[in-house]
């Protein structure tokens, strides 16, 4: 993974730092998280935030091998 330095508003960095601590993330990971959500919301403007949040959780569960196959009937 490559990195790039960017300039961000100090108020945004401070808010991000607080949220990152609350969710046990680093500040850069919190920014990545918000960017991921923002991208999903812009790509799918008709979806509610809660649906997008649950989709992110489901993807993480899948990657962790915590999902079971559902059988219809």
Residue pairs with C-beta under 8 A, 6 or more apart in sequence:
8 31
13 27
16 27
16 30
16 31
16 34
17 27
17 30
19 25
19 30
20 26
20 27
20 29
20 30
23 30
23 33
25 33
36 56
37 49
37 52
37 53
37 56
40 47
40 52
40 55
40 56
41 47
41 49
41 52
44 52
58 67
61 67
